[in-house]
């Protein structure tokens, strides 16, 4: 069965390409605006990804931690 593509996945690709087309077609902005937007997009994706990994690590650490009173002293 073919995989169903979500609307968000399509928008993730189409929206930036549409913005580039509008910027170039209107001539109101420079090509450097597009380059800066690409850099900002890459940095934003990296920050969100790192934030998600950190949150998952903290969530896992909180779940794995036991209460100090429940710890068994070494024998």
Predicted model as a PDB file, atoms N, CA, C, CB and O in Angstrom, pLDDT in the B-factor column:
MODEL        1                                                                  
ATOM      1  N   UNK A   1       0.851  -1.177   0.000  1.00 53.00           N  
ATOM      2  CA  UNK A   1       0.000   0.000   0.000  1.00 53.00           C  
ATOM      3  C   UNK A   1       0.899   1.243   0.000  1.00 53.00           C  
ATOM      4  CB  UNK A   1      -0.969  -0.004   1.233  1.00 53.00           C  
ATOM      5  O   UNK A   1       1.836   1.309   0.795  1.00 53.00           O  
ATOM      6  N   UNK A   2       0.643   2.221  -0.859  1.00 59.00           N  
ATOM      7  CA  UNK A   2       1.487   3.416  -0.910  1.00 59.00           C  
ATOM      8  C   UNK A   2       1.325   4.260   0.353  1.00 59.00           C  
ATOM      9  CB  UNK A   2       1.149   4.254  -2.150  1.00 59.00           C  
ATOM     10  O   UNK A   2       0.261   4.306   0.970  1.00 59.00           O  
ATOM     11  N   UNK A   3       2.421   4.922   0.710  1.00 68.00           N  
ATOM     12  CA  UNK A   3       2.417   5.772   1.900  1.00 68.00           C  
ATOM     13  C   UNK A   3       1.613   7.050   1.620  1.00 68.00           C  
ATOM     14  CB  UNK A   3       3.874   6.121   2.332  1.00 68.00           C  
ATOM     15  O   UNK A   3       1.730   7.648   0.550  1.00 68.00           O  
ATOM     16  N   UNK A   4       0.811   7.448   2.585  1.00 64.00           N  
ATOM     17  CA  UNK A   4      -0.006   8.654   2.444  1.00 64.00           C  
ATOM     18  C   UNK A   4       0.839   9.855   2.858  1.00 64.00           C  
ATOM     19  CB  UNK A   4      -1.317   8.561   3.306  1.00 64.00           C  
ATOM     20  O   UNK A   4       1.444   9.859   3.930  1.00 64.00           O  
ATOM     21  N   UNK A   5       0.875  10.864   2.007  1.00 63.00           N  
ATOM     22  CA  UNK A   5       1.645  12.072   2.294  1.00 63.00           C  
ATOM     23  C   UNK A   5       0.737  13.056   3.025  1.00 63.00           C  
ATOM     24  CB  UNK A   5       2.222  12.707   0.980  1.00 63.00           C  
ATOM     25  O   UNK A   5      -0.366  13.359   2.569  1.00 63.00           O  
ATOM     26  N   UNK A   6       1.209  13.544   4.151  1.00 78.00           N  
ATOM     27  CA  UNK A   6       0.442  14.492   4.951  1.00 78.00           C  
ATOM     28  C   UNK A   6       0.520  15.889   4.335  1.00 78.00           C  
ATOM     29  CB  UNK A   6       0.956  14.513   6.406  1.00 78.00           C  
ATOM     30  O   UNK A   6       1.482  16.214   3.640  1.00 78.00           O  
ATOM     31  N   UNK A   7      -0.483  16.700   4.591  1.00 77.00           N  
ATOM     32  CA  UNK A   7      -0.535  18.064   4.072  1.00 77.00           C  
ATOM     33  C   UNK A   7       0.657  18.864   4.586  1.00 77.00           C  
ATOM     34  CB  UNK A   7      -1.860  18.753   4.471  1.00 77.00           C  
ATOM     35  O   UNK A   7       1.223  19.667   3.845  1.00 77.00           O  
ATOM     36  N   UNK A   8       1.045  18.656   5.839  1.00 76.00           N  
ATOM     37  CA  UNK A   8       2.163  19.391   6.420  1.00 76.00           C  
ATOM     38  C   UNK A   8       3.463  19.077   5.698  1.00 76.00           C  
ATOM     39  CB  UNK A   8       2.298  19.069   7.901  1.00 76.00           C  
ATOM     40  O   UNK A   8       4.299  19.961   5.508  1.00 76.00           O  
ATOM     41  N   UNK A   9       3.640  17.817   5.293  1.00 76.00           N  
ATOM     42  CA  UNK A   9       4.868  17.445   4.590  1.00 76.00           C  
ATOM     43  C   UNK A   9       4.953  18.142   3.236  1.00 76.00           C  
ATOM     44  CB  UNK A   9       4.940  15.924   4.406  1.00 76.00           C  
ATOM     45  O   UNK A   9       6.027  18.578   2.821  1.00 76.00           O  
ATOM     46  N   UNK A  10       3.828  18.242   2.559  1.00 81.00           N  
ATOM     47  CA  UNK A  10       3.809  18.927   1.264  1.00 81.00           C  
ATOM     48  C   UNK A  10       4.047  20.417   1.471  1.00 81.00           C  
ATOM     49  CB  UNK A  10       2.461  18.689   0.528  1.00 81.00           C  
ATOM     50  O   UNK A  10       4.802  21.034   0.720  1.00 81.00           O  
ATOM     51  N   UNK A  11       3.413  20.999   2.480  1.00 80.00           N  
ATOM     52  CA  UNK A  11       3.565  22.424   2.749  1.00 80.00           C  
ATOM     53  C   UNK A  11       4.994  22.764   3.150  1.00 80.00           C  
ATOM     54  CB  UNK A  11       2.598  22.862   3.842  1.00 80.00           C  
ATOM     55  O   UNK A  11       5.479  23.857   2.855  1.00 80.00           O  
ATOM     56  N   UNK A  12       5.675  21.833   3.824  1.00 78.00           N  
ATOM     57  CA  UNK A  12       7.065  22.067   4.233  1.00 78.00           C  
ATOM     58  C   UNK A  12       7.966  22.294   3.033  1.00 78.00           C  
ATOM     59  CB  UNK A  12       7.585  20.892   5.054  1.00 78.00           C  
ATOM     60  O   UNK A  12       8.976  22.989   3.142  1.00 78.00           O  
ATOM     61  N   UNK A  13       7.621  21.723   1.902  1.00 80.00           N  
ATOM     62  CA  UNK A  13       8.429  21.875   0.694  1.00 80.00           C  
ATOM     63  C   UNK A  13       7.887  22.995  -0.192  1.00 80.00           C  
ATOM     64  CB  UNK A  13       8.472  20.556  -0.089  1.00 80.00           C  
ATOM     65  O   UNK A  13       8.653  23.807  -0.711  1.00 80.00           O  
ATOM     66  N   UNK A  14       6.572  23.035  -0.361  1.00 86.00           N  
ATOM     67  CA  UNK A  14       5.972  23.971  -1.295  1.00 86.00           C  
ATOM     68  C   UNK A  14       6.060  25.414  -0.797  1.00 86.00           C  
ATOM     69  CB  UNK A  14       4.526  23.596  -1.541  1.00 86.00           C  
ATOM     70  O   UNK A  14       6.303  26.317  -1.597  1.00 86.00           O  
ATOM     71  N   UNK A  15       5.871  25.649   0.483  1.00 85.00           N  
ATOM     72  CA  UNK A  15       5.854  27.016   1.008  1.00 85.00           C  
ATOM     73  C   UNK A  15       7.181  27.736   0.787  1.00 85.00           C  
ATOM     74  CB  UNK A  15       5.523  26.999   2.490  1.00 85.00           C  
ATOM     75  O   UNK A  15       7.179  28.844   0.251  1.00 85.00           O  
ATOM     76  N   UNK A  16       8.329  27.145   1.184  1.00 81.00           N  
ATOM     77  CA  UNK A  16       9.595  27.857   0.928  1.00 81.00           C  
ATOM     78  C   UNK A  16       9.857  28.087  -0.564  1.00 81.00           C  
ATOM     79  CB  UNK A  16      10.757  27.075   1.529  1.00 81.00           C  
ATOM     80  O   UNK A  16      10.361  29.142  -0.950  1.00 81.00           O  
ATOM     81  N   UNK A  17       9.520  27.108  -1.397  1.00 85.00           N  
ATOM     82  CA  UNK A  17       9.717  27.296  -2.835  1.00 85.00           C  
ATOM     83  C   UNK A  17       8.807  28.404  -3.368  1.00 85.00           C  
ATOM     84  CB  UNK A  17       9.451  25.979  -3.590  1.00 85.00           C  
ATOM     85  O   UNK A  17       9.212  29.186  -4.229  1.00 85.00           O  
ATOM     86  N   UNK A  18       7.595  28.467  -2.860  1.00 86.00           N  
ATOM     87  CA  UNK A  18       6.682  29.540  -3.249  1.00 86.00           C  
ATOM     88  C   UNK A  18       7.196  30.903  -2.831  1.00 86.00           C  
ATOM     89  CB  UNK A  18       5.314  29.307  -2.649  1.00 86.00           C  
ATOM     90  O   UNK A  18       7.081  31.876  -3.576  1.00 86.00           O  
ATOM     91  N   UNK A  19       7.763  30.970  -1.635  1.00 82.00           N  
ATOM     92  CA  UNK A  19       8.320  32.241  -1.158  1.00 82.00           C  
ATOM     93  C   UNK A  19       9.480  32.691  -2.043  1.00 82.00           C  
ATOM     94  CB  UNK A  19       8.791  32.111   0.304  1.00 82.00           C  
ATOM     95  O   UNK A  19       9.590  33.872  -2.369  1.00 82.00           O  
ATOM     96  N   UNK A  20      10.333  31.765  -2.427  1.00 80.00           N  
ATOM     97  CA  UNK A  20      11.453  32.097  -3.319  1.00 80.00           C  
ATOM     98  C   UNK A  20      10.919  32.628  -4.647  1.00 80.00           C  
ATOM     99  CB  UNK A  20      12.358  30.854  -3.558  1.00 80.00           C  
ATOM    100  O   UNK A  20      11.419  33.627  -5.165  1.00 80.00           O  
ATOM    101  N   UNK A  21       9.910  31.966  -5.193  1.00 84.00           N  
ATOM    102  CA  UNK A  21       9.340  32.401  -6.466  1.00 84.00           C  
ATOM    103  C   UNK A  21       8.751  33.804  -6.358  1.00 84.00           C  
ATOM    104  CB  UNK A  21       8.268  31.416  -6.931  1.00 84.00           C  
ATOM    105  O   UNK A  21       8.926  34.627  -7.257  1.00 84.00           O  
ATOM    106  N   UNK A  22       8.054  34.074  -5.260  1.00 83.00           N  
ATOM    107  CA  UNK A  22       7.444  35.398  -5.081  1.00 83.00           C  
ATOM    108  C   UNK A  22       8.521  36.467  -4.933  1.00 83.00           C  
ATOM    109  CB  UNK A  22       6.513  35.406  -3.851  1.00 83.00           C  
ATOM    110  O   UNK A  22       8.413  37.543  -5.520  1.00 83.00           O  
ATOM    111  N   UNK A  23       9.553  36.177  -4.153  1.00 78.00           N  
ATOM    112  CA  UNK A  23      10.630  37.154  -3.952  1.00 78.00           C  
ATOM    113  C   UNK A  23      11.304  37.486  -5.283  1.00 78.00           C  
ATOM    114  CB  UNK A  23      11.674  36.616  -2.943  1.00 78.00           C  
ATOM    115  O   UNK A  23      11.555  38.652  -5.585  1.00 78.00           O  
ATOM    116  N   UNK A  24      11.593  36.463  -6.070  1.00 79.00           N  
ATOM    117  CA  UNK A  24      12.270  36.708  -7.346  1.00 79.00           C  
ATOM    118  C   UNK A  24      11.342  37.359  -8.363  1.00 79.00           C  
ATOM    119  CB  UNK A  24      12.818  35.403  -7.910  1.00 79.00           C  
ATOM    120  O   UNK A  24      11.775  38.217  -9.132  1.00 79.00           O  
ATOM    121  N   UNK A  25      10.075  36.965  -8.377  1.00 83.00           N  
ATOM    122  CA  UNK A  25       9.142  37.493  -9.375  1.00 83.00           C  
ATOM    123  C   UNK A  25       8.797  38.957  -9.118  1.00 83.00           C  
ATOM    124  CB  UNK A  25       7.867  36.661  -9.390  1.00 83.00           C  
ATOM    125  O   UNK A  25       8.668  39.731 -10.067  1.00 83.00           O  
ATOM    126  N   UNK A  26       8.648  39.346  -7.870  1.00 82.00           N  
ATOM    127  CA  UNK A  26       8.253  40.727  -7.579  1.00 82.00           C  
ATOM    128  C   UNK A  26       9.427  41.686  -7.685  1.00 82.00           C  
ATOM    129  CB  UNK A  26       7.640  40.819  -6.191  1.00 82.00           C  
ATOM    130  O   UNK A  26       9.236  42.875  -7.938  1.00 82.00           O  
ATOM    131  N   UNK A  27      10.626  41.188  -7.495  1.00 77.00           N  
ATOM    132  CA  UNK A  27      11.796  42.055  -7.585  1.00 77.00           C  
ATOM    133  C   UNK A  27      11.903  43.025  -6.425  1.00 77.00           C  
ATOM    134  CB  UNK A  27      11.766  42.820  -8.871  1.00 77.00           C  
ATOM    135  O   UNK A  27      12.699  43.963  -6.474  1.00 77.00           O  
ATOM    136  N   UNK A  28      11.110  42.814  -5.378  1.00 66.00           N  
ATOM    137  CA  UNK A  28      11.146  43.710  -4.225  1.00 66.00           C  
ATOM    138  C   UNK A  28      12.267  43.359  -3.246  1.00 66.00           C  
ATOM    139  CB  UNK A  28       9.813  43.676  -3.507  1.00 66.00           C  
ATOM    140  O   UNK A  28      12.562  44.121  -2.325  1.00 66.00           O  
ATOM    141  N   UNK A  29      12.871  42.225  -3.452  1.00 65.00           N  
ATOM    142  CA  UNK A  29      13.908  41.781  -2.540  1.00 65.00           C  
ATOM    143  C   UNK A  29      15.106  41.310  -3.350  1.00 65.00           C  
ATOM    144  CB  UNK A  29      13.391  40.658  -1.609  1.00 65.00           C  
ATOM    145  O   UNK A  29      15.030  41.122  -4.564  1.00 65.00           O  
ATOM    146  N   UNK A  30      16.200  41.129  -2.647  1.00 74.00           N  
ATOM    147  CA  UNK A  30      17.418  40.676  -3.294  1.00 74.00           C  
ATOM    148  C   UNK A  30      17.600  39.183  -3.069  1.00 74.00           C  
ATOM    149  CB  UNK A  30      18.635  41.453  -2.771  1.00 74.00           C  
ATOM    150  O   UNK A  30      17.001  38.594  -2.168  1.00 74.00           O  
ATOM    151  N   UNK A  31      18.421  38.597  -3.890  1.00 74.00           N  
ATOM    152  CA  UNK A  31      18.707  37.165  -3.786  1.00 74.00           C  
ATOM    153  C   UNK A  31      19.342  36.849  -2.435  1.00 74.00           C  
ATOM    154  CB  UNK A  31      19.635  36.709  -4.935  1.00 74.00           C  
ATOM    155  O   UNK A  31      19.175  35.745  -1.917  1.00 74.00           O  
ATOM    156  N   UNK A  32      20.066  37.804  -1.862  1.00 78.00           N  
ATOM    157  CA  UNK A  32      20.668  37.578  -0.538  1.00 78.00           C  
ATOM    158  C   UNK A  32      19.607  37.368   0.534  1.00 78.00           C  
ATOM    159  CB  UNK A  32      21.563  38.759  -0.152  1.00 78.00           C  
ATOM    160  O   UNK A  32      19.860  36.689   1.529  1.00 78.00           O  
ATOM    161  N   UNK A  33      18.422  37.940   0.343  1.00 78.00           N  
ATOM    162  CA  UNK A  33      17.318  37.691   1.275  1.00 78.00           C  
ATOM    163  C   UNK A  33      16.965  36.204   1.284  1.00 78.00           C  
ATOM    164  CB  UNK A  33      16.075  38.540   0.896  1.00 78.00           C  
ATOM    165  O   UNK A  33      16.683  35.622   2.331  1.00 78.00           O  
ATOM    166  N   UNK A  34      16.986  35.614   0.109  1.00 78.00           N  
ATOM    167  CA  UNK A  34      16.685  34.184   0.007  1.00 78.00           C  
ATOM    168  C   UNK A  34      17.778  33.370   0.688  1.00 78.00           C  
ATOM    169  CB  UNK A  34      16.538  33.756  -1.473  1.00 78.00           C  
ATOM    170  O   UNK A  34      17.489  32.427   1.424  1.00 78.00           O  
ATOM    171  N   UNK A  35      19.028  33.733   0.444  1.00 81.00           N  
ATOM    172  CA  UNK A  35      20.141  33.016   1.074  1.00 81.00           C  
ATOM    173  C   UNK A  35      20.063  33.138   2.598  1.00 81.00           C  
ATOM    174  CB  UNK A  35      21.497  33.561   0.563  1.00 81.00           C  
ATOM    175  O   UNK A  35      20.272  32.159   3.315  1.00 81.00           O  
ATOM    176  N   UNK A  36      19.766  34.326   3.080  1.00 83.00           N  
ATOM    177  CA  UNK A  36      19.623  34.518   4.533  1.00 83.00           C  
ATOM    178  C   UNK A  36      18.460  33.715   5.093  1.00 83.00           C  
ATOM    179  CB  UNK A  36      19.429  35.998   4.858  1.00 83.00           C  
ATOM    180  O   UNK A  36      18.544  33.184   6.200  1.00 83.00           O  
ATOM    181  N   UNK A  37      17.386  33.627   4.338  1.00 83.00           N  
ATOM    182  CA  UNK A  37      16.235  32.839   4.779  1.00 83.00           C  
ATOM    183  C   UNK A  37      16.579  31.361   4.860  1.00 83.00           C  
ATOM    184  CB  UNK A  37      15.053  33.047   3.837  1.00 83.00           C  
ATOM    185  O   UNK A  37      16.139  30.667   5.777  1.00 83.00           O  
ATOM    186  N   UNK A  38      17.365  30.878   3.906  1.00 85.00           N  
ATOM    187  CA  UNK A  38      17.776  29.476   3.929  1.00 85.00           C  
ATOM    188  C   UNK A  38      18.641  29.202   5.155  1.00 85.00           C  
ATOM    189  CB  UNK A  38      18.539  29.110   2.639  1.00 85.00           C  
ATOM    190  O   UNK A  38      18.463  28.187   5.827  1.00 85.00           O  
ATOM    191  N   UNK A  39      19.576  30.103   5.447  1.00 90.00           N  
ATOM    192  CA  UNK A  39      20.419  29.937   6.633  1.00 90.00           C  
ATOM    193  C   UNK A  39      19.558  29.943   7.887  1.00 90.00           C  
ATOM    194  CB  UNK A  39      21.489  31.052   6.710  1.00 90.00           C  
ATOM    195  O   UNK A  39      19.748  29.107   8.771  1.00 90.00           O  
ATOM    196  N   UNK A  40      18.612  30.874   7.977  1.00 89.00           N  
ATOM    197  CA  UNK A  40      17.725  30.946   9.133  1.00 89.00           C  
ATOM    198  C   UNK A  40      16.895  29.674   9.264  1.00 89.00           C  
ATOM    199  CB  UNK A  40      16.808  32.165   9.026  1.00 89.00           C  
ATOM    200  O   UNK A  40      16.686  29.186  10.375  1.00 89.00           O  
ATOM    201  N   UNK A  41      16.424  29.136   8.157  1.00 86.00           N  
ATOM    202  CA  UNK A  41      15.647  27.901   8.169  1.00 86.00           C  
ATOM    203  C   UNK A  41      16.486  26.739   8.694  1.00 86.00           C  
ATOM    204  CB  UNK A  41      15.122  27.584   6.762  1.00 86.00           C  
ATOM    205  O   UNK A  41      16.014  25.955   9.518  1.00 86.00           O  
ATOM    206  N   UNK A  42      17.727  26.625   8.222  1.00 90.00           N  
ATOM    207  CA  UNK A  42      18.610  25.537   8.664  1.00 90.00           C  
ATOM    208  C   UNK A  42      18.911  25.660  10.152  1.00 90.00           C  
ATOM    209  CB  UNK A  42      19.924  25.541   7.857  1.00 90.00           C  
ATOM    210  O   UNK A  42      18.868  24.667  10.878  1.00 90.00           O  
ATOM    211  N   UNK A  43      19.214  26.865  10.606  1.00 92.00           N  
ATOM    212  CA  UNK A  43      19.495  27.070  12.028  1.00 92.00           C  
ATOM    213  C   UNK A  43      18.256  26.763  12.865  1.00 92.00           C  
ATOM    214  CB  UNK A  43      19.971  28.516  12.286  1.00 92.00           C  
ATOM    215  O   UNK A  43      18.364  26.151  13.928  1.00 92.00           O  
ATOM    216  N   UNK A  44      17.093  27.180  12.401  1.00 91.00           N  
ATOM    217  CA  UNK A  44      15.852  26.914  13.142  1.00 91.00           C  
ATOM    218  C   UNK A  44      15.580  25.421  13.260  1.00 91.00           C  
ATOM    219  CB  UNK A  44      14.668  27.602  12.461  1.00 91.00           C  
ATOM    220  O   UNK A  44      15.193  24.939  14.324  1.00 91.00           O  
ATOM    221  N   UNK A  45      15.783  24.692  12.168  1.00 89.00           N  
ATOM    222  CA  UNK A  45      15.576  23.240  12.197  1.00 89.00           C  
ATOM    223  C   UNK A  45      16.558  22.590  13.173  1.00 89.00           C  
ATOM    224  CB  UNK A  45      15.741  22.633  10.776  1.00 89.00           C  
ATOM    225  O   UNK A  45      16.184  21.687  13.920  1.00 89.00           O  
ATOM    226  N   UNK A  46      17.807  23.044  13.168  1.00 92.00           N  
ATOM    227  CA  UNK A  46      18.810  22.484  14.079  1.00 92.00           C  
ATOM    228  C   UNK A  46      18.446  22.755  15.536  1.00 92.00           C  
ATOM    229  CB  UNK A  46      20.196  23.066  13.768  1.00 92.00           C  
ATOM    230  O   UNK A  46      18.577  21.868  16.380  1.00 92.00           O  
ATOM    231  N   UNK A  47      17.991  23.967  15.840  1.00 92.00           N  
ATOM    232  CA  UNK A  47      17.630  24.313  17.215  1.00 92.00           C  
ATOM    233  C   UNK A  47      16.425  23.503  17.682  1.00 92.00           C  
ATOM    234  CB  UNK A  47      17.333  25.814  17.331  1.00 92.00           C  
ATOM    235  O   UNK A  47      16.417  22.985  18.799  1.00 92.00           O  
ATOM    236  N   UNK A  48      15.418  23.395  16.838  1.00 91.00           N  
ATOM    237  CA  UNK A  48      14.221  22.627  17.210  1.00 91.00           C  
ATOM    238  C   UNK A  48      14.573  21.155  17.404  1.00 91.00           C  
ATOM    239  CB  UNK A  48      13.117  22.775  16.131  1.00 91.00           C  
ATOM    240  O   UNK A  48      14.067  20.510  18.323  1.00 91.00           O  
ATOM    241  N   UNK A  49      15.429  20.630  16.550  1.00 90.00           N  
ATOM    242  CA  UNK A  49      15.846  19.237  16.671  1.00 90.00           C  
ATOM    243  C   UNK A  49      16.615  19.011  17.969  1.00 90.00           C  
ATOM    244  CB  UNK A  49      16.705  18.830  15.468  1.00 90.00           C  
ATOM    245  O   UNK A  49      16.358  18.047  18.690  1.00 90.00           O  
ATOM    246  N   UNK A  50      17.554  19.900  18.261  1.00 92.00           N  
ATOM    247  CA  UNK A  50      18.338  19.778  19.498  1.00 92.00           C  
ATOM    248  C   UNK A  50      17.431  19.911  20.721  1.00 92.00           C  
ATOM    249  CB  UNK A  50      19.456  20.850  19.542  1.00 92.00           C  
ATOM    250  O   UNK A  50      17.598  19.183  21.700  1.00 92.00           O  
ATOM    251  N   UNK A  51      16.482  20.830  20.667  1.00 92.00           N  
ATOM    252  CA  UNK A  51      15.545  21.029  21.775  1.00 92.00           C  
ATOM    253  C   UNK A  51      14.726  19.757  22.010  1.00 92.00           C  
ATOM    254  CB  UNK A  51      14.606  22.230  21.487  1.00 92.00           C  
ATOM    255  O   UNK A  51      14.509  19.351  23.152  1.00 92.00           O  
ATOM    256  N   UNK A  52      14.279  19.140  20.927  1.00 89.00           N  
ATOM    257  CA  UNK A  52      13.502  17.913  21.037  1.00 89.00           C  
ATOM    258  C   UNK A  52      14.319  16.772  21.629  1.00 89.00           C  
ATOM    259  CB  UNK A  52      12.968  17.513  19.680  1.00 89.00           C  
ATOM    260  O   UNK A  52      13.817  16.011  22.456  1.00 89.00           O  
ATOM    261  N   UNK A  53      15.585  16.649  21.204  1.00 89.00           N  
ATOM    262  CA  UNK A  53      16.451  15.604  21.756  1.00 89.00           C  
ATOM    263  C   UNK A  53      16.714  15.845  23.238  1.00 89.00           C  
ATOM    264  CB  UNK A  53      17.780  15.543  20.987  1.00 89.00           C  
ATOM    265  O   UNK A  53      16.702  14.906  24.033  1.00 89.00           O  
ATOM    266  N   UNK A  54      16.951  17.103  23.610  1.00 89.00           N  
ATOM    267  CA  UNK A  54      17.186  17.430  25.014  1.00 89.00           C  
ATOM    268  C   UNK A  54      15.950  17.123  25.849  1.00 89.00           C  
ATOM    269  CB  UNK A  54      17.577  18.907  25.167  1.00 89.00           C  
ATOM    270  O   UNK A  54      16.064  16.544  26.930  1.00 89.00           O  
ATOM    271  N   UNK A  55      14.784  17.498  25.369  1.00 87.00           N  
ATOM    272  CA  UNK A  55      13.546  17.233  26.104  1.00 87.00           C  
ATOM    273  C   UNK A  55      13.329  15.732  26.271  1.00 87.00           C  
ATOM    274  CB  UNK A  55      12.342  17.867  25.383  1.00 87.00           C  
ATOM    275  O   UNK A  55      12.896  15.281  27.331  1.00 87.00           O  
ATOM    276  N   UNK A  56      13.625  14.964  25.237  1.00 87.00           N  
ATOM    277  CA  UNK A  56      13.467  13.505  25.318  1.00 87.00           C  
ATOM    278  C   UNK A  56      14.442  12.909  26.326  1.00 87.00           C  
ATOM    279  CB  UNK A  56      13.679  12.859  23.934  1.00 87.00           C  
ATOM    280  O   UNK A  56      14.076  12.020  27.094  1.00 87.00           O  
ATOM    281  N   UNK A  57      15.689  13.398  26.327  1.00 86.00           N  
ATOM    282  CA  UNK A  57      16.674  12.908  27.304  1.00 86.00           C  
ATOM    283  C   UNK A  57      16.241  13.232  28.730  1.00 86.00           C  
ATOM    284  CB  UNK A  57      18.060  13.519  27.026  1.00 86.00           C  
ATOM    285  O   UNK A  57      16.354  12.392  29.623  1.00 86.00           O  
ATOM    286  N   UNK A  58      15.744  14.452  28.945  1.00 83.00           N  
ATOM    287  CA  UNK A  58      15.297  14.839  30.284  1.00 83.00           C  
ATOM    288  C   UNK A  58      14.077  14.031  30.704  1.00 83.00           C  
ATOM    289  CB  UNK A  58      14.977  16.338  30.330  1.00 83.00           C  
ATOM    290  O   UNK A  58      13.963  13.628  31.862  1.00 83.00           O  
ATOM    291  N   UNK A  59      13.156  13.794  29.755  1.00 82.00           N  
ATOM    292  CA  UNK A  59      11.970  13.002  30.046  1.00 82.00           C  
ATOM    293  C   UNK A  59      12.362  11.569  30.413  1.00 82.00           C  
ATOM    294  CB  UNK A  59      11.010  13.007  28.842  1.00 82.00           C  
ATOM    295  O   UNK A  59      11.816  10.996  31.355  1.00 82.00           O  
ATOM    296  N   UNK A  60      13.304  10.996  29.672  1.00 81.00           N  
ATOM    297  CA  UNK A  60      13.766   9.635  29.941  1.00 81.00           C  
ATOM    298  C   UNK A  60      14.491   9.575  31.281  1.00 81.00           C  
ATOM    299  CB  UNK A  60      14.690   9.142  28.811  1.00 81.00           C  
ATOM    300  O   UNK A  60      14.302   8.632  32.049  1.00 81.00           O  
ATOM    301  N   UNK A  61      15.317  10.574  31.565  1.00 75.00           N  
ATOM    302  CA  UNK A  61      16.047  10.603  32.832  1.00 75.00           C  
ATOM    303  C   UNK A  61      15.083  10.713  34.008  1.00 75.00           C  
ATOM    304  CB  UNK A  61      17.044  11.772  32.852  1.00 75.00           C  
ATOM    305  O   UNK A  61      15.291  10.079  35.043  1.00 75.00           O  
ATOM    306  N   UNK A  62      14.034  11.511  33.857  1.00 72.00           N  
ATOM    307  CA  UNK A  62      13.058  11.669  34.935  1.00 72.00           C  
ATOM    308  C   UNK A  62      12.275  10.385  35.153  1.00 72.00           C  
ATOM    309  CB  UNK A  62      12.100  12.822  34.628  1.00 72.00           C  
ATOM    310  O   UNK A  62      11.918  10.052  36.283  1.00 72.00           O  
ATOM    311  N   UNK A  63      12.009   9.669  34.076  1.00 72.00           N  
ATOM    312  CA  UNK A  63      11.268   8.415  34.183  1.00 72.00           C  
ATOM    313  C   UNK A  63      12.129   7.320  34.809  1.00 72.00           C  
ATOM    314  CB  UNK A  63      10.769   7.972  32.805  1.00 72.00           C  
ATOM    315  O   UNK A  63      11.632   6.503  35.584  1.00 72.00           O  
ATOM    316  N   UNK A  64      13.417   7.304  34.472  1.00 66.00           N  
ATOM    317  CA  UNK A  64      14.324   6.269  34.960  1.00 66.00           C  
ATOM    318  C   UNK A  64      14.770   6.506  36.402  1.00 66.00           C  
ATOM    319  CB  UNK A  64      15.535   6.188  34.063  1.00 66.00           C  
ATOM    320  O   UNK A  64      15.176   5.567  37.086  1.00 66.00           O  
ATOM    321  N   UNK A  65      14.699   7.731  36.859  1.00 60.00           N  
ATOM    322  CA  UNK A  65      15.178   8.058  38.204  1.00 60.00           C  
ATOM    323  C   UNK A  65      14.257   7.447  39.260  1.00 60.00           C  
ATOM    324  CB  UNK A  65      15.268   9.590  38.392  1.00 60.00           C  
ATOM    325  O   UNK A  65      13.036   7.424  39.105  1.00 60.00           O  
ATOM    326  N   UNK A  66      14.850   6.971  40.302  1.00 60.00           N  
ATOM    327  CA  UNK A  66      14.060   6.448  41.420  1.00 60.00           C  
ATOM    328  C   UNK A  66      14.148   7.429  42.574  1.00 60.00           C  
ATOM    329  CB  UNK A  66      14.554   5.034  41.855  1.00 60.00           C  
ATOM    330  O   UNK A  66      15.078   8.230  42.666  1.00 60.00           O  
ATOM    331  N   UNK A  67      13.180   7.349  43.432  1.00 58.00           N  
ATOM    332  CA  UNK A  67      13.172   8.218  44.608  1.00 58.00           C  
ATOM    333  C   UNK A  67      14.330   7.803  45.509  1.00 58.00           C  
ATOM    334  CB  UNK A  67      11.800   8.138  45.374  1.00 58.00           C  
ATOM    335  O   UNK A  67      14.595   6.609  45.642  1.00 58.00           O  
ATOM    336  N   UNK A  68      15.031   8.756  46.134  1.00 59.00           N  
ATOM    337  CA  UNK A  68      16.185   8.424  46.983  1.00 59.00           C  
ATOM    338  C   UNK A  68      15.855   7.430  48.101  1.00 59.00           C  
ATOM    339  CB  UNK A  68      16.744   9.689  47.593  1.00 59.00           C  
ATOM    340  O   UNK A  68      16.712   6.641  48.498  1.00 59.00           O  
ATOM    341  N   UNK A  69      14.633   7.463  48.604  1.00 61.00           N  
ATOM    342  CA  UNK A  69      14.238   6.556  49.681  1.00 61.00           C  
ATOM    343  C   UNK A  69      14.081   5.115  49.187  1.00 61.00           C  
ATOM    344  CB  UNK A  69      12.933   7.033  50.312  1.00 61.00           C  
ATOM    345  O   UNK A  69      14.127   4.174  49.979  1.00 61.00           O  
ATOM    346  N   UNK A  70      13.898   4.953  47.895  1.00 59.00           N  
ATOM    347  CA  UNK A  70      13.698   3.629  47.342  1.00 59.00           C  
ATOM    348  C   UNK A  70      14.992   2.952  46.923  1.00 59.00           C  
ATOM    349  CB  UNK A  70      12.780   3.709  46.176  1.00 59.00           C  
ATOM    350  O   UNK A  70      14.984   1.777  46.556  1.00 59.00           O  
ATOM    351  N   UNK A  71      16.103   3.676  46.971  1.00 58.00           N  
ATOM    352  CA  UNK A  71      17.376   3.118  46.549  1.00 58.00           C  
ATOM    353  C   UNK A  71      17.866   2.100  47.572  1.00 58.00           C  
ATOM    354  CB  UNK A  71      18.418   4.232  46.352  1.00 58.00           C  
ATOM    355  O   UNK A  71      17.723   2.271  48.783  1.00 58.00           O  
ATOM    356  N   UNK A  72      18.435   1.059  47.043  1.00 59.00           N  
ATOM    357  CA  UNK A  72      18.993   0.011  47.920  1.00 59.00           C  
ATOM    358  C   UNK A  72      20.455   0.346  48.171  1.00 59.00           C  
ATOM    359  CB  UNK A  72      18.843  -1.430  47.280  1.00 59.00           C  
ATOM    360  O   UNK A  72      21.219   0.535  47.225  1.00 59.00           O  
ATOM    361  N   UNK A  73      20.852   0.421  49.440  1.00 61.00           N  
ATOM    362  CA  UNK A  73      22.253   0.759  49.716  1.00 61.00           C  
ATOM    363  C   UNK A  73      23.163  -0.396  49.243  1.00 61.00           C  
ATOM    364  CB  UNK A  73      22.465   1.044  51.252  1.00 61.00           C  
ATOM    365  O   UNK A  73      22.771  -1.563  49.273  1.00 61.00           O  
ATOM    366  N   UNK A  74      24.372  -0.042  48.812  1.00 63.00           N  
ATOM    367  CA  UNK A  74      25.299  -1.090  48.364  1.00 63.00           C  
ATOM    368  C   UNK A  74      25.648  -2.018  49.523  1.00 63.00           C  
ATOM    369  CB  UNK A  74      26.587  -0.466  47.771  1.00 63.00           C  
ATOM    370  O   UNK A  74      25.762  -1.584  50.669  1.00 63.00           O  
ATOM    371  N   UNK A  75      25.813  -3.277  49.214  1.00 62.00           N  
ATOM    372  CA  UNK A  75      26.133  -4.249  50.290  1.00 62.00           C  
ATOM    373  C   UNK A  75      27.603  -4.536  50.386  1.00 62.00           C  
ATOM    374  CB  UNK A  75      25.395  -5.549  50.070  1.00 62.00           C  
ATOM    375  O   UNK A  75      28.024  -5.325  51.233  1.00 62.00           O  
TER     376      UNK A  75                                                      
ENDMDL                                                                          
END                                                                             
